Amino acid sequence: MRLKLVLALSLILPMWAFADDHMPPTNIAAVYECNLMGGVTADDVAAFGAGKFKNWVGKNDYNVGSYLWEAVAVSPPFNEPDMRWVNYFQSWSDYFEISEGWERSGKLAEEFATMATCDKARFAIGMRTGGAAPQAKEKPLIASVCQLNDGKTLQDAIAFMPKATSVINATADASITTFLWSNFVGVAGLDYIAFFTGETAEMVKVMDGVKNGTFTSAFAEAELMPPATCESDLHQSHEMVRAAG
């Protein structure tokens, strides 16, 4: 099953502003698609991640940021996972270090196995494209899975996203952030994924703007044309480990 996540946007600005929430200029995202065991909720797993898992990360001084994305409204066939556990790394060495540590984690890994089953990781390179990083522990996350239009390139998408973020925030009087994933490993059939996220009240402004068609005229006035055709999904993001920065 291919990876797909939630709503549209793009890249990252410098230094420990991490993906979902924050992310450096180029950041490795490892995504695990998971299904919950009977009687277990996404909140239960998020609590495990923000508790025992976070303590384990701190004890071992691992360099990782971790989020749980709970599926809310996701198009088939990507609606099959109940949640996605997303880890962000500054380097591949960070990924391999924590992966090897997890294999030796014993009871911690055994406890997680009673809560959820997960597929192997899929990878992407992410960048933030604009907007202040939200500080909320939980927030809506919209991801747009995008196919570039004829004649358009990834560089067009990277150039489009900061401008689009500014127009969206100004038009809706909102404060959201956007980031983009590309250069996938283990994922085929899409060009990039663009994300919107922010505190719930700020995302409500943007989502109501989409509902009311507010941004169509704003984009036209700004002479902004989307470089891709995208399908959008919605998740609820739970922060478990915020990357040190």
C-alpha positions in Angstrom: 0.0 0.0 0.0 1.5 3.3 -1.0 2.0 6.1 1.5 -0.5 8.9 1.6 -1.1 11.5 4.3 -3.1 14.8 4.8 -3.7 18.2 2.7 -1.5 20.5 0.6 1.7 22.5 0.9 5.5 22.4 1.0 9.0 22.9 2.3 11.0 23.9 5.3 12.9 26.9 6.5 16.2 26.6 8.3 17.3 25.1 11.5 15.2 22.9 13.7 11.8 24.0 12.7 10.5 20.5 12.3 8.1 18.9 9.8 4.6 18.3 11.2 5.3 21.1 13.5 8.8 21.9 12.8 11.6 20.5 10.6 15.0 21.6 9.3 15.7 22.7 5.7 15.9 19.1 4.6 14.7 16.5 7.0 14.2 12.7 6.7 10.7 11.6 7.5 10.2 7.9 8.3 6.5 6.9 8.2 5.0 3.7 9.7 1.5 2.9 8.8 -0.2 1.2 11.8 -3.4 -0.5 12.8 -4.6 -0.5 16.4 -5.2 -3.6 18.4 -8.7 -4.3 19.8 -9.6 -1.9 22.6 -6.6 0.4 22.0 -7.2 4.0 20.8 -4.9 6.4 19.1 -4.9 8.5 22.3 -3.5 5.4 24.1 -0.6 5.1 21.7 0.0 8.9 21.7 0.2 8.7 25.5 2.7 5.8 25.3 4.7 7.8 22.8 4.7 11.0 24.9 5.5 9.0 28.0 7.6 5.8 28.0 8.9 6.2 24.4 9.9 9.9 25.0 11.7 8.9 28.2 13.5 6.2 26.3 14.5 8.7 23.6 15.8 11.1 26.3 17.7 8.4 28.2 19.5 7.3 25.1 20.0 10.8 23.7 18.5 10.0 20.4 18.0 12.8 17.9 14.4 12.3 16.7 11.0 14.1 16.6 8.0 11.8 16.8 4.3 12.4 15.9 1.2 10.2 15.7 -1.1 11.0 12.9 -4.6 9.7 13.6 -6.7 9.1 10.4 -9.8 11.2 10.3 -10.9 11.5 6.7 -8.6 9.6 4.2 -9.4 8.5 0.7 -9.3 4.7 -0.2 -7.1 2.8 -0.3 -5.0 5.0 2.0 -7.7 4.9 4.7 -6.8 1.4 5.7 -4.2 2.4 8.5 -5.8 3.7 11.7 -2.8 5.9 12.3 0.7 6.8 11.1 3.7 7.0 13.4 6.0 9.6 11.9 9.7 10.1 13.0 11.8 13.0 11.8 15.6 12.8 11.6 18.3 15.3 10.7 20.5 12.6 9.2 20.4 8.9 8.1 22.8 8.1 10.9 20.2 9.3 13.4 17.6 6.9 11.8 19.9 3.9 11.9 21.0 4.7 15.5 17.4 4.7 16.9 16.4 1.7 14.7 19.2 -0.4 16.1 18.3 0.8 19.6 14.7 -0.2 19.2 15.7 -3.7 18.3 17.4 -3.9 21.8 14.6 -2.1 23.7 13.1 -5.3 25.0 10.0 -4.6 27.1 9.3 -1.2 25.5 9.0 -2.8 22.0 7.0 -5.7 23.5 4.5 -3.2 25.1 4.1 -1.3 21.8 3.4 -4.6 20.0 0.3 -5.1 22.3 -1.0 -1.8 21.1 -0.5 -1.7 17.4 0.9 -3.5 14.4 2.9 -1.4 11.9 4.3 -1.9 8.4 7.9 -1.2 7.4 8.9 2.4 7.1 8.4 4.6 4.0 10.7 7.6 3.7 10.6 11.1 2.3 12.7 14.3 2.4 10.8 17.2 3.9 11.1 21.0 3.9 9.0 23.7 5.5 7.6 26.3 3.1 6.3 29.0 5.4 4.4 30.0 8.4 5.2 29.9 12.1 5.5 26.5 13.7 2.5 25.7 15.9 3.2 24.8 19.5 0.0 22.8 20.1 0.3 19.2 21.3 -2.7 18.2 19.1 -3.7 19.8 15.9 -5.4 19.1 12.5 -3.1 18.1 9.7 -4.2 18.3 6.1 -2.1 16.6 3.5 -2.4 17.0 -0.3 -1.0 14.1 -2.4 0.0 15.9 -5.6 0.7 15.1 -9.2 2.5 17.9 -11.1 0.7 19.3 -14.0 2.1 19.1 -17.5 5.2 21.3 -17.9 5.6 21.8 -14.1 8.5 20.7 -12.0 9.1 20.2 -8.3 10.9 23.5 -8.3 7.7 25.1 -9.4 6.0 23.6 -6.4 8.7 24.7 -4.0 8.4 28.3 -5.4 4.6 28.2 -5.1 4.3 27.0 -1.5 5.7 30.0 0.4 3.6 32.4 -1.7 0.5 30.3 -1.2 1.1 30.1 2.5 1.3 33.9 2.8 -1.8 34.4 0.8 -3.8 31.9 2.8 -2.7 33.3 6.1 -3.3 36.9 5.0 -6.7 36.1 3.5 -8.0 34.0 6.4 -6.3 36.2 9.1 -4.7 32.9 10.2 -1.4 31.6 11.3 -0.6 28.1 9.9 2.5 26.5 8.6 3.1 24.4 5.5 5.7 21.9 4.4 6.4 19.6 1.5 7.7 16.0 1.1 9.4 14.7 -1.9 12.3 12.3 -2.9 10.4 9.2 -1.6 11.9 5.9 -0.8 9.4 3.0 -0.8 6.6 5.1 -2.3 5.5 5.4 -5.9 2.8 7.1 -7.9 3.0 10.7 -6.6 5.2 13.7 -7.1 5.0 15.3 -3.7 2.9 15.7 -0.6 2.0 19.2 0.6 0.8 19.8 4.2 -1.1 22.4 6.1 -1.1 22.4 9.9 -1.6 24.8 12.8 -3.4 25.2 16.1 -7.0 24.1 15.8 -8.5 27.6 15.8 -6.1 28.7 13.1 -6.8 25.6 10.9 -10.6 26.2 11.4 -10.2 29.6 9.7 -8.4 28.1 6.8 -10.8 25.1 6.4 -13.8 27.4 6.5 -12.1 29.6 3.9 -11.8 26.5 1.6 -15.4 25.7 2.3 -16.6 29.2 1.4 -14.4 29.5 -1.7 -12.5 32.4 -0.2 -9.1 31.5 -1.6 -10.0 31.2 -5.2 -10.3 34.9 -5.8 -7.3 35.6 -3.5 -5.1 33.3 -5.5 -6.4 34.9 -8.7 -5.6 38.4 -7.5 -2.1 37.2 -6.5 -1.7 35.6 -9.9 -0.9 32.2 -8.3 -1.7 29.1 -10.1 -1.2 25.7 -8.4 1.4 23.7 -10.2 -0.2 20.3 -9.4 -3.5 18.4 -9.0 -3.9 17.2 -5.5 -6.2 15.1 -3.3 -6.5 16.1 0.3 -6.9 14.1 3.5 -7.3 15.0 7.1 -5.5 13.6 10.2 -5.3 14.7 13.8 -1.6 15.1 14.8 -0.4 14.2 18.3 3.0 15.5 19.3 5.0 12.8 21.2 8.6 13.9 21.0 9.6 17.4 20.0 13.0 17.5 18.5 15.6 19.4 20.5 16.7 22.6 18.8 
